[in-house]
């Protein structure tokens, strides 16, 4: 039987993960099947259990289920524990292995593909959900000057401030959006789901420093509202999350198949359409 994998989320029809993993499998001589699973908002666990019972070997988990996936997994990597969120599940004989490859994918895309150094920079992370949790530890490992987490619910951001500040002893602070108006940042990462709805996080004007990079973890056809706003506001560079998606997918492929695919040609292929 061909080993089966899938991406699970809500929504999920937009996901390019099947194309990415098909290219990885072809280039590395791996015989796999990879599809999409739309899980009901109140039915994620049942969707996972059914896929596993039918012989599925692993899942990529996207919005809004990464924190629930963490609770379902029975074994966790260190980076999954730090994030308390899982985006990669592997079904072993007796266990559900949970990992989080988002942060590794983000940092690799920013550093290697975009050539933007995070060390010593002022970083603003928008959002405090599972997508944000997954990238905080890898961002802090790059030793930014500071990391500010902004969220509509400031208390959710404060939970992350306490958690990661304790773990890393780093300069991590929570903030409301309107309190950002007097601050400037070198790297602004949108980890909210606003772009999926065609909306914009409530960022005040003037947060983008000279030479800054605006990075949207979402991707799609054309500029997202966040990236368009960043361009108008003077961000020097803008990037969507396609490179991150490919880099984190390569980490997931390694978890499942024991080999990390090259990503350069896959990124070029998907950028070309």
Secondary structure, 3 states (H helix, E strand, C coil): CCEEEEEEECCCCCCCHHHHHHHHHHHCCCCEEEEEEECCCCCHHHHHHHHHHCCEEEEEECCCCHHHHHHHCCEECHHHHHHCCCCEEEECCCCEEEECCHHHHHHHHHHHHCCCCCCCCEEEEECCCHHHHHHHHHHHHCCCCEEEEECCCHHHHHHHHHHHHHHHCCCEEEECHHHHCCCCEEEEEECCCHHHHCCCCCCCCCCEEEEEEEEECCCCCCCCHHHHHHHHCCCCEEECCHHHHHHHHHHHHHHHHCCCCCCHHHHHHHHCC
